[in-house]
Amino acid sequence: MVVIAVNGAAGRMGRTVIETAADHECEVVVGFDVDGPDEIGGVPVVDAGDAADALAEHDPDVVIDFTIPEATLALADACVEVGVAMVVGTTGFDDDELAELDAASGSVPLLKATNFSRGIQALLRSVRATVGALAGYDLELLETHHDGKVDAPSGTANTILETVQEQRDVEPVYGREGHAPREEDEIGVFARRGGDVRGEHELVLAGNDEVVSLSHRAEDRAVFAAGALDAAAWLAGKPAGRYEFGEVVDEA
């Protein structure tokens, strides 16, 4: 049984992690939040500002984090201080913030992913193969999420974009308006927000009188919670360093 703490415990993903942990042979012993209840599903929730003391008291193997960049970095300081591994599902980091996470991984094992779906891992591998095989086809990338998502494009969309750019030298165009003819070496990137959509991503390749569409749709947040919990179980006991979710999927 892997012992877990959850940062952002009162959020949508934090609650889902707590609810599904036992199904993945994980025990959640404490949660952190800035303005949450005293407990969620029997798990005590403490103020995120007291994370270092709570980590020392409850002694988890790994902290799972689904919050915002500022909260993640504050947690990283606490994890480095106490020596606790991190699984990070937060997105929206700038380059300086990513550098801070890299620095933390010099002291503790840290696994960061923009998406913890196994299906997305399969999609990324398909993207590499398809973009590499269809040179010259026009590329468009569309993502849709719930109306509470803050960052746009999504972290997953940015990962798909980076995967495309591994195969082709294309520049992203974020939406189009007015007189905007398509350039040869561009990829359109579009974000939609509405309702309670868990996450939809589609890469379209068009050319040679044909259209190829690579897409993924998450039906439930439990998909991402399951992946994060699997990642935590895999990460527990690893030496300090930076890890990827693809490694978890490969070993499984």
Phi and psi in degrees as GROMACS dihedral restraints (atoms count N, CA, C in turn):
[ dihedral_restraints ]
;  ai    aj    ak    al  type     phi  dphi    fc
    3     4     5     6     1   -87.6    20    10
    4     5     6     7     1   133.5    20    10
    6     7     8     9     1   -93.7    20    10
    7     8     9    10     1   127.5    20    10
    9    10    11    12     1  -123.3    20    10
   10    11    12    13     1   146.0    20    10
   12    13    14    15     1  -115.6    20    10
   13    14    15    16     1   154.2    20    10
   15    16    17    18     1  -126.5    20    10
   16    17    18    19     1   120.2    20    10
   18    19    20    21     1   -92.7    20    10
   19    20    21    22     1   132.5    20    10
   21    22    23    24     1    81.8    20    10
   22    23    24    25     1    37.9    20    10
   24    25    26    27     1   -61.8    20    10
   25    26    27    28     1   -30.3    20    10
   27    28    29    30     1   -87.4    20    10
   28    29    30    31     1    -4.7    20    10
   30    31    32    33     1   -79.0    20    10
   31    32    33    34     1   174.9    20    10
   33    34    35    36     1   -59.5    20    10
   34    35    36    37     1   -48.4    20    10
   36    37    38    39     1   -73.1    20    10
   37    38    39    40     1   -38.8    20    10
   39    40    41    42     1   -59.1    20    10
   40    41    42    43     1   -44.7    20    10
   42    43    44    45     1   -63.5    20    10
   43    44    45    46     1   -39.2    20    10
   45    46    47    48     1   -66.2    20    10
   46    47    48    49     1   -38.8    20    10
   48    49    50    51     1   -60.5    20    10
   49    50    51    52     1   -46.0    20    10
   51    52    53    54     1   -62.0    20    10
   52    53    54    55     1   -43.2    20    10
   54    55    56    57     1   -66.2    20    10
   55    56    57    58     1   -30.6    20    10
   57    58    59    60     1  -107.5    20    10
   58    59    60    61     1     0.0    20    10
   60    61    62    63     1   -58.6    20    10
   61    62    63    64     1   -44.0    20    10
   63    64    65    66     1   -61.8    20    10
   64    65    66    67     1   -28.2    20    10
   66    67    68    69     1   -69.2    20    10
   67    68    69    70     1   -13.6    20    10
   69    70    71    72     1  -118.9    20    10
   70    71    72    73     1    25.4    20    10
   72    73    74    75     1    57.4    20    10
   73    74    75    76     1    39.6    20    10
   75    76    77    78     1  -123.7    20    10
   76    77    78    79     1   145.9    20    10
   78    79    80    81     1  -118.3    20    10
   79    80    81    82     1   120.7    20    10
   81    82    83    84     1   -88.3    20    10
   82    83    84    85     1   121.6    20    10
   84    85    86    87     1  -105.7    20    10
   85    86    87    88     1   -18.6    20    10
   87    88    89    90     1  -161.1    20    10
   88    89    90    91     1   149.4    20    10
   90    91    92    93     1  -124.5    20    10
   91    92    93    94     1   156.2    20    10
   93    94    95    96     1  -122.0    20    10
   94    95    96    97     1   141.9    20    10
   96    97    98    99     1  -160.6    20    10
   97    98    99   100     1   159.9    20    10
   99   100   101   102     1   -87.1    20    10
  100   101   102   103     1   -25.1    20    10
  102   103   104   105     1  -152.6    20    10
  103   104   105   106     1    50.5    20    10
  105   106   107   108     1  -106.7    20    10
  106   107   108   109     1   179.7    20    10
  108   109   110   111     1   -71.2    20    10
  109   110   111   112     1   172.4    20    10
  111   112   113   114     1   -73.8    20    10
  112   113   114   115     1   -22.7    20    10
  114   115   116   117     1  -156.6    20    10
  115   116   117   118     1   152.9    20    10
  117   118   119   120     1  -135.1    20    10
  118   119   120   121     1   119.5    20    10
  120   121   122   123     1    57.0    20    10
  121   122   123   124     1    34.0    20    10
  123   124   125   126     1    84.7    20    10
  124   125   126   127     1    -2.0    20    10
  126   127   128   129     1   -95.7    20    10
  127   128   129   130     1   126.1    20    10
  129   130   131   132     1   -66.5    20    10
  130   131   132   133     1   140.0    20    10
  132   133   134   135     1  -119.0    20    10
  133   134   135   136     1   125.1    20    10
  135   136   137   138     1  -116.5    20    10
  136   137   138   139     1   163.4    20    10
  138   139   140   141     1   -63.0    20    10
  139   140   141   142     1   136.7    20    10
  141   142   143   144     1   -60.5    20    10
  142   143   144   145     1   -25.9    20    10
  144   145   146   147     1   -66.6    20    10
  145   146   147   148     1   -17.2    20    10
  147   148   149   150     1  -103.5    20    10
  148   149   150   151     1    22.0    20    10
  150   151   152   153     1   -60.1    20    10
  151   152   153   154     1   -41.3    20    10
  153   154   155   156     1   -61.7    20    10
  154   155   156   157     1   -46.0    20    10
  156   157   158   159     1   -63.6    20    10
  157   158   159   160     1   -40.7    20    10
  159   160   161   162     1   -67.8    20    10
  160   161   162   163     1   -36.3    20    10
  162   163   164   165     1   -64.8    20    10
  163   164   165   166     1   -41.6    20    10
  165   166   167   168     1   -65.3    20    10
  166   167   168   169     1   -36.6    20    10
  168   169   170   171     1   -73.5    20    10
  169   170   171   172     1   -44.9    20    10
  171   172   173   174     1   -91.9    20    10
  172   173   174   175     1   -18.5    20    10
  174   175   176   177     1    54.3    20    10
  175   176   177   178     1    55.0    20    10
  177   178   179   180     1   -74.1    20    10
  178   179   180   181     1   158.9    20    10
  180   181   182   183     1   -76.7    20    10
  181   182   183   184     1   -37.8    20    10
  183   184   185   186     1  -146.6    20    10
  184   185   186   187     1   145.1    20    10
  186   187   188   189     1  -106.6    20    10
  187   188   189   190     1   131.4    20    10
  189   190   191   192     1  -100.3    20    10
  190   191   192   193     1   129.2    20    10
  192   193   194   195     1  -122.6    20    10
  193   194   195   196     1   118.8    20    10
  195   196   197   198     1  -129.9    20    10
  196   197   198   199     1    89.7    20    10
  198   199   200   201     1  -139.1    20    10
  199   200   201   202     1  -127.8    20    10
  201   202   203   204     1  -128.4    20    10
  202   203   204   205     1   159.8    20    10
  204   205   206   207     1   -53.1    20    10
  205   206   207   208     1   -43.0    20    10
  207   208   209   210     1   -60.5    20    10
  208   209   210   211     1   -42.1    20    10
  210   211   212   213     1   -68.2    20    10
  211   212   213   214     1   -37.6    20    10
  213   214   215   216     1   -63.0    20    10
  214   215   216   217     1   -43.5    20    10
  216   217   218   219     1   -67.8    20    10
  217   218   219   220     1   -36.8    20    10
  219   220   221   222     1   -63.6    20    10
  220   221   222   223     1   -40.8    20    10
  222   223   224   225     1   -64.0    20    10
  223   224   225   226     1   -39.6    20    10
  225   226   227   228     1   -59.4    20    10
  226   227   228   229     1   -39.6    20    10
  228   229   230   231     1   -60.9    20    10
  229   230   231   232     1   -42.6    20    10
  231   232   233   234     1   -65.3    20    10
  232   233   234   235     1   -41.3    20    10
  234   235   236   237     1   -65.1    20    10
  235   236   237   238     1   -39.8    20    10
  237   238   239   240     1   -64.9    20    10
  238   239   240   241     1   -41.4    20    10
  240   241   242   243     1   -61.3    20    10
  241   242   243   244     1   -41.4    20    10
  243   244   245   246     1   -95.4    20    10
  244   245   246   247     1   -24.5    20    10
  246   247   248   249     1    88.9    20    10
  247   248   249   250     1    49.0    20    10
  249   250   251   252     1  -117.6    20    10
  250   251   252   253     1   137.3    20    10
  252   253   254   255     1   -69.9    20    10
  253   254   255   256     1   157.8    20    10
  255   256   257   258     1  -130.1    20    10
  256   257   258   259     1   135.7    20    10
  258   259   260   261     1  -113.7    20    10
  259   260   261   262     1   118.2    20    10
  261   262   263   264     1  -112.9    20    10
  262   263   264   265     1   119.5    20    10
  264   265   266   267     1  -109.8    20    10
  265   266   267   268     1     2.3    20    10
  267   268   269   270     1   -68.1    20    10
  268   269   270   271     1   144.3    20    10
  270   271   272   273     1  -123.8    20    10
  271   272   273   274     1   175.0    20    10
  273   274   275   276     1    93.1    20    10
  274   275   276   277     1    15.0    20    10
  276   277   278   279     1   -72.9    20    10
  277   278   279   280     1   143.3    20    10
  279   280   281   282     1   -90.0    20    10
  280   281   282   283     1   178.8    20    10
  282   283   284   285     1   -62.6    20    10
  283   284   285   286     1   -39.9    20    10
  285   286   287   288     1   -65.7    20    10
  286   287   288   289     1   -39.3    20    10
  288   289   290   291     1   -67.6    20    10
  289   290   291   292     1   -38.4    20    10
  291   292   293   294     1   -63.5    20    10
  292   293   294   295     1   -35.6    20    10
  294   295   296   297     1   -64.6    20    10
  295   296   297   298     1   -35.8    20    10
  297   298   299   300     1   -65.8    20    10
  298   299   300   301     1   -39.2    20    10
  300   301   302   303     1   -65.2    20    10
  301   302   303   304     1   -40.9    20    10
  303   304   305   306     1   -59.4    20    10
  304   305   306   307     1   -40.7    20    10
  306   307   308   309     1   -63.4    20    10
  307   308   309   310     1   -39.8    20    10
  309   310   311   312     1   -63.0    20    10
  310   311   312   313     1   -34.6    20    10
  312   313   314   315     1   -68.7    20    10
  313   314   315   316     1   -10.4    20    10
  315   316   317   318     1   -73.7    20    10
  316   317   318   319     1   -16.2    20    10
  318   319   320   321     1  -112.5    20    10
  319   320   321   322     1   -29.2    20    10
  321   322   323   324     1  -137.5    20    10
  322   323   324   325     1   154.8    20    10
  324   325   326   327     1   -66.9    20    10
  325   326   327   328     1   132.6    20    10
  327   328   329   330     1  -138.6    20    10
  328   329   330   331     1   123.7    20    10
  330   331   332   333     1  -117.5    20    10
  331   332   333   334     1   118.8    20    10
  333   334   335   336     1  -118.5    20    10
  334   335   336   337     1   136.4    20    10
  336   337   338   339     1  -143.2    20    10
  337   338   339   340     1   145.4    20    10
  339   340   341   342     1   -81.6    20    10
  340   341   342   343     1   -13.5    20    10
  342   343   344   345     1  -157.7    20    10
  343   344   345   346     1   131.7    20    10
  345   346   347   348     1  -104.3    20    10
  346   347   348   349     1    23.7    20    10
  348   349   350   351     1   -87.1    20    10
  349   350   351   352     1   132.9    20    10
  351   352   353   354     1   -66.3    20    10
  352   353   354   355     1   -32.5    20    10
  354   355   356   357     1   -63.3    20    10
  355   356   357   358     1   -37.3    20    10
  357   358   359   360     1   -65.1    20    10
  358   359   360   361     1   -37.3    20    10
  360   361   362   363     1   -60.5    20    10
  361   362   363   364     1   -42.1    20    10
  363   364   365   366     1   -65.4    20    10
  364   365   366   367     1   -39.0    20    10
  366   367   368   369     1   -61.2    20    10
  367   368   369   370     1   -44.5    20    10
  369   370   371   372     1   -60.7    20    10
  370   371   372   373     1   -37.3    20    10
  372   373   374   375     1   -68.9    20    10
  373   374   375   376     1   -35.6    20    10
  375   376   377   378     1   -68.3    20    10
  376   377   378   379     1   -36.8    20    10
  378   379   380   381     1   -60.4    20    10
  379   380   381   382     1   -46.7    20    10
  381   382   383   384     1   -57.0    20    10
  382   383   384   385     1   -47.8    20    10
  384   385   386   387     1   -67.6    20    10
  385   386   387   388     1   -42.8    20    10
  387   388   389   390     1   -73.0    20    10
  388   389   390   391     1   -44.8    20    10
  390   391   392   393     1   -63.3    20    10
  391   392   393   394     1   -39.2    20    10
  393   394   395   396     1   -65.0    20    10
  394   395   396   397     1   -31.6    20    10
  396   397   398   399     1   -84.0    20    10
  397   398   399   400     1   -22.7    20    10
  399   400   401   402     1  -115.7    20    10
  400   401   402   403     1    60.3    20    10
  402   403   404   405     1   -60.3    20    10
  403   404   405   406     1   135.1    20    10
  405   406   407   408     1    92.3    20    10
  406   407   408   409     1   -13.2    20    10
  408   409   410   411     1   -70.8    20    10
  409   410   411   412     1   142.9    20    10
  411   412   413   414     1   -68.4    20    10
  412   413   414   415     1   145.7    20    10
  414   415   416   417     1  -123.1    20    10
  415   416   417   418     1   133.7    20    10
  417   418   419   420     1  -136.9    20    10
  418   419   420   421     1   138.7    20    10
  420   421   422   423     1  -125.5    20    10
  421   422   423   424     1   126.2    20    10
  423   424   425   426     1  -127.9    20    10
  424   425   426   427     1   135.3    20    10
  426   427   428   429     1  -134.6    20    10
  427   428   429   430     1   148.9    20    10
  429   430   431   432     1  -134.1    20    10
  430   431   432   433     1   133.3    20    10
  432   433   434   435     1  -140.6    20    10
  433   434   435   436     1   171.8    20    10
  435   436   437   438     1   -61.7    20    10
  436   437   438   439     1   163.3    20    10
  438   439   440   441     1   -73.7    20    10
  439   440   441   442     1    -4.4    20    10
  441   442   443   444     1   -98.1    20    10
  442   443   444   445     1    -1.6    20    10
  444   445   446   447     1   -72.8    20    10
  445   446   447   448     1   132.7    20    10
  447   448   449   450     1   -89.5    20    10
  448   449   450   451     1   -47.0    20    10
  450   451   452   453     1   -85.5    20    10
  451   452   453   454     1   143.4    20    10
  453   454   455   456     1  -147.7    20    10
  454   455   456   457     1   134.9    20    10
  456   457   458   459     1   -62.6    20    10
  457   458   459   460     1   165.3    20    10
  459   460   461   462     1   -64.1    20    10
  460   461   462   463     1   159.7    20    10
  462   463   464   465     1   -60.1    20    10
  463   464   465   466     1   -36.2    20    10
  465   466   467   468     1   -65.9    20    10
  466   467   468   469     1   -41.5    20    10
  468   469   470   471     1   -61.1    20    10
  469   470   471   472     1   -40.5    20    10
  471   472   473   474     1   -65.4    20    10
  472   473   474   475     1   -35.5    20    10
  474   475   476   477     1   -66.7    20    10
  475   476   477   478     1   -41.2    20    10
  477   478   479   480     1   -61.8    20    10
  478   479   480   481     1   -43.5    20    10
  480   481   482   483     1   -59.1    20    10
  481   482   483   484     1   -46.3    20    10
  483   484   485   486     1   -61.3    20    10
  484   485   486   487     1   -36.1    20    10
  486   487   488   489     1   -67.1    20    10
  487   488   489   490     1   -40.8    20    10
  489   490   491   492     1   -60.3    20    10
  490   491   492   493     1   -44.0    20    10
  492   493   494   495     1   -69.9    20    10
  493   494   495   496     1   -16.7    20    10
  495   496   497   498     1   -65.5    20    10
  496   497   498   499     1   -28.0    20    10
  498   499   500   501     1  -100.6    20    10
  499   500   501   502     1   -30.2    20    10
  501   502   503   504     1  -141.3    20    10
  502   503   504   505     1   147.0    20    10
  504   505   506   507     1   -86.1    20    10
  505   506   507   508     1    89.2    20    10
  507   508   509   510     1  -125.0    20    10
  508   509   510   511     1   150.0    20    10
  510   511   512   513     1  -107.8    20    10
  511   512   513   514     1   133.2    20    10
  513   514   515   516     1   -73.8    20    10
  514   515   516   517     1   140.8    20    10
  516   517   518   519     1  -118.5    20    10
  517   518   519   520     1   117.3    20    10
  519   520   521   522     1   -93.1    20    10
  520   521   522   523     1    90.4    20    10
  522   523   524   525     1    79.8    20    10
  523   524   525   526     1   162.4    20    10
  525   526   527   528     1  -136.5    20    10
  526   527   528   529     1   145.8    20    10
  528   529   530   531     1  -151.7    20    10
  529   530   531   532     1   141.9    20    10
  531   532   533   534     1    69.2    20    10
  532   533   534   535     1  -147.6    20    10
  534   535   536   537     1   -78.5    20    10
  535   536   537   538     1   101.9    20    10
  537   538   539   540     1  -140.7    20    10
  538   539   540   541     1    69.0    20    10
  540   541   542   543     1   -62.7    20    10
  541   542   543   544     1   146.2    20    10
  543   544   545   546     1   -70.5    20    10
  544   545   546   547     1   133.7    20    10
  546   547   548   549     1   -89.5    20    10
  547   548   549   550     1   157.8    20    10
  549   550   551   552     1   -63.3    20    10
  550   551   552   553     1   -43.0    20    10
  552   553   554   555     1  -108.1    20    10
  553   554   555   556     1    55.9    20    10
  555   556   557   558     1  -129.2    20    10
  556   557   558   559     1   161.6    20    10
  558   559   560   561     1  -132.8    20    10
  559   560   561   562     1   122.4    20    10
  561   562   563   564     1   -75.0    20    10
  562   563   564   565     1   136.0    20    10
  564   565   566   567     1  -126.8    20    10
  565   566   567   568     1   124.4    20    10
  567   568   569   570     1  -131.0    20    10
  568   569   570   571     1   138.2    20    10
  570   571   572   573     1  -121.8    20    10
  571   572   573   574     1   131.6    20    10
  573   574   575   576     1  -118.7    20    10
  574   575   576   577     1   145.2    20    10
  576   577   578   579     1  -131.9    20    10
  577   578   579   580     1   130.2    20    10
  579   580   581   582     1  -178.5    20    10
  580   581   582   583     1   145.8    20    10
  582   583   584   585     1    57.7    20    10
  583   584   585   586     1  -138.0    20    10
  585   586   587   588     1  -120.5    20    10
  586   587   588   589     1    33.7    20    10
  588   589   590   591     1   -61.7    20    10
  589   590   591   592     1   123.8    20    10
  591   592   593   594     1   -70.1    20    10
  592   593   594   595     1   -40.0    20    10
  594   595   596   597     1   161.2    20    10
  595   596   597   598     1   121.2    20    10
  597   598   599   600     1  -131.0    20    10
  598   599   600   601     1   135.2    20    10
  600   601   602   603     1  -136.7    20    10
  601   602   603   604     1   138.0    20    10
  603   604   605   606     1  -143.2    20    10
  604   605   606   607     1   129.1    20    10
  606   607   608   609     1  -109.3    20    10
  607   608   609   610     1   124.1    20    10
  609   610   611   612     1  -109.5    20    10
  610   611   612   613     1   133.0    20    10
  612   613   614   615     1  -119.8    20    10
  613   614   615   616     1   121.8    20    10
  615   616   617   618     1  -127.5    20    10
  616   617   618   619     1   132.2    20    10
  618   619   620   621     1   170.6    20    10
  619   620   621   622     1   166.3    20    10
  621   622   623   624     1    55.6    20    10
  622   623   624   625     1    36.2    20    10
  624   625   626   627     1    58.5    20    10
  625   626   627   628     1    33.1    20    10
  627   628   629   630     1  -149.6    20    10
  628   629   630   631     1   159.9    20    10
  630   631   632   633     1  -131.5    20    10
  631   632   633   634     1   129.9    20    10
  633   634   635   636     1  -113.7    20    10
  634   635   636   637     1   130.3    20    10
  636   637   638   639     1  -122.1    20    10
  637   638   639   640     1   125.3    20    10
  639   640   641   642     1  -112.2    20    10
  640   641   642   643     1   119.9    20    10
  642   643   644   645     1  -141.0    20    10
  643   644   645   646     1   160.5    20    10
  645   646   647   648     1  -146.7    20    10
  646   647   648   649     1   138.7    20    10
  648   649   650   651     1  -133.3    20    10
  649   650   651   652     1   126.5    20    10
  651   652   653   654     1   -89.4    20    10
  652   653   654   655     1   128.1    20    10
  654   655   656   657     1   -89.2    20    10
  655   656   657   658     1   -19.0    20    10
  657   658   659   660     1  -155.8    20    10
  658   659   660   661     1   144.6    20    10
  660   661   662   663     1   -64.1    20    10
  661   662   663   664     1   -19.2    20    10
  663   664   665   666     1   -60.1    20    10
  664   665   666   667     1   -24.0    20    10
  666   667   668   669     1   -58.6    20    10
  667   668   669   670     1   -46.9    20    10
  669   670   671   672     1   -74.2    20    10
  670   671   672   673     1   -36.7    20    10
  672   673   674   675     1   -62.9    20    10
  673   674   675   676     1   -42.3    20    10
  675   676   677   678     1   -60.3    20    10
  676   677   678   679     1   -44.6    20    10
  678   679   680   681     1   -63.8    20    10
  679   680   681   682     1   -41.2    20    10
  681   682   683   684     1   -65.7    20    10
  682   683   684   685     1   -39.9    20    10
  684   685   686   687     1   -67.2    20    10
  685   686   687   688     1   -40.5    20    10
  687   688   689   690     1   -61.8    20    10
  688   689   690   691     1   -39.8    20    10
  690   691   692   693     1   -64.5    20    10
  691   692   693   694     1   -40.3    20    10
  693   694   695   696     1   -63.5    20    10
  694   695   696   697     1   -43.7    20    10
  696   697   698   699     1   -62.7    20    10
  697   698   699   700     1   -38.3    20    10
  699   700   701   702     1   -70.1    20    10
  700   701   702   703     1   -36.6    20    10
  702   703   704   705     1   -77.8    20    10
  703   704   705   706     1   -28.0    20    10
  705   706   707   708     1   -56.1    20    10
  706   707   708   709     1   126.8    20    10
  708   709   710   711     1    88.1    20    10
  709   710   711   712     1    -5.5    20    10
  711   712   713   714     1   -73.0    20    10
  712   713   714   715     1   154.8    20    10
  714   715   716   717     1   -70.8    20    10
  715   716   717   718     1   163.3    20    10
  717   718   719   720     1   -55.3    20    10
  718   719   720   721     1   143.5    20    10
  720   721   722   723     1   155.0    20    10
  721   722   723   724     1   174.5    20    10
  723   724   725   726     1  -101.8    20    10
  724   725   726   727     1   130.3    20    10
  726   727   728   729     1  -125.8    20    10
  727   728   729   730     1   161.1    20    10
  729   730   731   732     1  -121.2    20    10
  730   731   732   733     1   150.7    20    10
  732   733   734   735     1   -65.3    20    10
  733   734   735   736     1   -28.8    20    10
  735   736   737   738     1   -57.2    20    10
  736   737   738   739     1   -31.6    20    10
  738   739   740   741     1   -66.1    20    10
  739   740   741   742     1   -38.6    20    10
  741   742   743   744     1   -63.1    20    10
  742   743   744   745     1   -46.7    20    10
  744   745   746   747     1   -63.8    20    10
  745   746   747   748     1   -41.9    20    10
  747   748   749   750     1   -61.8    20    10
  748   749   750   751     1   -42.5    20    10
  750   751   752   753     1   -71.4    20    10
  751   752   753   754     1   -28.9    20    10
